[in-house]
Amino acid sequence: MKPRFSLLTICLLLNACGGPAPRPDDGTPSPAHWQFETRHSARQTSTLWWQRFGSPELDRLIEQARVDSHDLAAALARVRQAQATAVIAGAPLLPQVTLGLNGSRSQLLNNRDNADSDNSSKSYGANLSASYEVDFWGGVAAARDSAVQSLRASEYDRATVELTLLGGVADQYARTLSAREQEAIAGLNLSNARRVLELVRTRYDSGSATALELAQQKSLVASQERQLPLVRQQAGESLITLAALLGQPVQSLRIGAQPFSSLSWPSIDAGVPSELLRRRPDIARAEAQLAAAQADVEVARAALLPKLTLGAGLGSESTRAADALRTPFYTLSAGLLAPVFNNGRLRAERDRATARQEELLESYRGAIVNGFADVEKALNSISGLDQQRRWQDEELKQAQRAFEIAQSRYQAGAEDLLTVLETQRTLYAAQDQNVQLRLSRVQASIALYKALGGGWQTQEGRSAKEI
């Protein structure tokens, strides 16, 4: 016996042939290697990137941010909205079935001739109906695909928000520790300046130093006094920003006494440029948006063509409730709807969707190029900072030695105060520069992790079958 298929079954089978939008080909070439890649870089491990800075407190702050951040919670809510939208868009791919039960009673009013007779009528019924739009042109499937790609874009946007958030937490934590280190250095230099001031005052009282020398040293002490509130202000601003990233007031934030020098930076393997497309969620988001725009073009094109709608119903009706299901009947219907005149609206919508697709293609290409640039900038910064720090270590060492020699010689009367003042300023500048270079090096590592996607890997969004 040959199998028999209804028209509705055939249409459903044809409609099921549609698949998700293909991966876009942007045509942007990837360089073979990074221009500023460091030669000595260790392979990345499965360790989370922030754990490689060697700070348990940073690990705690990162986890707190992932739980309490309002920005991340808002991004997650947008993902749930996109999930619901995808379900709504996929619903028309299957028939819509409705069940109805009804009962009615009617009676004539002001009928004096038949005042004593029963002029009322009753009716009871039940119906089960199904309707379905045949997706000959793929417009309904394309609308579903657009919503699925938008869901993927929303998921990648959440990953981008998380990466930006965690990078910001690490950056502000490093800024806080460096500001504390600068405060300690300023306090140490203030102590040195006060000690030299006492030495100058002693010599001035004995007639070995001039009033000019005493005034110069007092000016240097005042300068060091002024520096302390500045670095404390910077530390406070970093704490306030860090607390905001964690979703709490600064009064609730407690930071331990970890020295800034203990915050290490790891060696990072940047890989090859072509891998960046799988590493960065913002690039994946741009790709998903482009795929959604391609599907929207198919939706707009399908709207220009006729639509075929099929319907089927099963019902029953009677004047007695007990007999409501004893008189069944069925109905079949089919309707064809084609656009005739809409003053160019449908074609304009198609043109708008096409232009939107072209816009997002350029945005996708731009995201790739900017991603390459972010990595190159971070690698360039790391290379330059490593070279600067090697020479700055020597600069700091010699500045410390010069200050000690000048101070000793001045105390012995073999050197003038001007030399001591100059060596003090040089030492303080070298100490401050050492902290700033170390902070810049930590920030460059954080920037490289962010530029590489922070260990994030592209994951396919929910498939159309799951929706």
Secondary structure as the mmCIF struct_conf table of DSSP 4:
data_model
#
loop_
_struct_conf.conf_type_id
_struct_conf.id
_struct_conf.beg_label_comp_id
_struct_conf.beg_label_asym_id
_struct_conf.beg_label_seq_id
_struct_conf.end_label_comp_id
_struct_conf.end_label_asym_id
_struct_conf.end_label_seq_id
HELX_RH_AL_P HELX_RH_AL_P1 LEU A 7 ASN A 15
TURN_TY1_P TURN_TY1_P1 ALA A 16 CYS A 17
HELX_LH_PP_P HELX_LH_PP_P1 PRO A 20 PRO A 24
HELX_LH_PP_P HELX_LH_PP_P2 THR A 28 PRO A 31
BEND BEND1 ALA A 32 HIS A 33
TURN_TY1_P TURN_TY1_P2 GLN A 35 PHE A 36
BEND BEND2 ARG A 39 HIS A 40
HELX_LH_PP_P HELX_LH_PP_P3 ALA A 42 GLN A 44
BEND BEND3 SER A 46 THR A 47
HELX_RH_3T_P HELX_RH_3T_P1 TRP A 49 PHE A 53
HELX_RH_AL_P HELX_RH_AL_P2 PRO A 56 ASP A 68
HELX_RH_AL_P HELX_RH_AL_P3 HIS A 70 GLY A 90
HELX_RH_3T_P HELX_RH_3T_P2 ALA A 91 LEU A 93
BEND BEND4 LEU A 94 LEU A 94
STRN STRN1 GLN A 96 GLN A 107
BEND BEND5 LEU A 109 ASN A 110
BEND BEND6 ARG A 112 ARG A 112
TURN_TY1_P TURN_TY1_P3 ASP A 113 ASP A 116
BEND BEND7 SER A 117 SER A 117
STRN STRN2 SER A 120 VAL A 134
TURN_TY1_P TURN_TY1_P4 PHE A 136 TRP A 137
BEND BEND8 GLY A 138 GLY A 138
HELX_RH_AL_P HELX_RH_AL_P4 GLY A 139 ASP A 205
TURN_TY1_P TURN_TY1_P5 SER A 206 GLY A 207
BEND BEND9 SER A 208 ALA A 209
HELX_RH_AL_P HELX_RH_AL_P5 ALA A 211 LEU A 245
TURN_TY1_P TURN_TY1_P6 LEU A 246 GLY A 247
BEND BEND10 GLN A 248 GLN A 248
HELX_RH_3T_P HELX_RH_3T_P3 VAL A 250 SER A 252
HELX_RH_3T_P HELX_RH_3T_P4 PHE A 260 SER A 262
HELX_RH_3T_P HELX_RH_3T_P5 PRO A 273 GLU A 275
HELX_RH_AL_P HELX_RH_AL_P6 LEU A 276 ARG A 279
HELX_RH_AL_P HELX_RH_AL_P7 PRO A 281 ALA A 302
TURN_TY1_P TURN_TY1_P7 ALA A 303 LEU A 304
BEND BEND11 LEU A 305 LEU A 305
STRN STRN3 LYS A 307 SER A 318
BEND BEND12 THR A 319 ARG A 320
HELX_RH_3T_P HELX_RH_3T_P6 ALA A 321 ASP A 323
TURN_TY1_P TURN_TY1_P8 ALA A 324 LEU A 325
BEND BEND13 ARG A 326 THR A 327
STRN STRN4 PRO A 328 LEU A 337
TURN_TY1_P TURN_TY1_P9 ASN A 343 GLY A 344
HELX_RH_AL_P HELX_RH_AL_P8 ARG A 345 GLN A 411
TURN_TY1_P TURN_TY1_P10 ALA A 412 GLY A 413
BEND BEND14 ALA A 414 GLU A 415
HELX_RH_AL_P HELX_RH_AL_P9 LEU A 417 ALA A 451
TURN_TY1_P TURN_TY1_P11 LEU A 452 GLY A 455
TURN_TY1_P TURN_TY1_P12 ALA A 464 GLU A 466
#
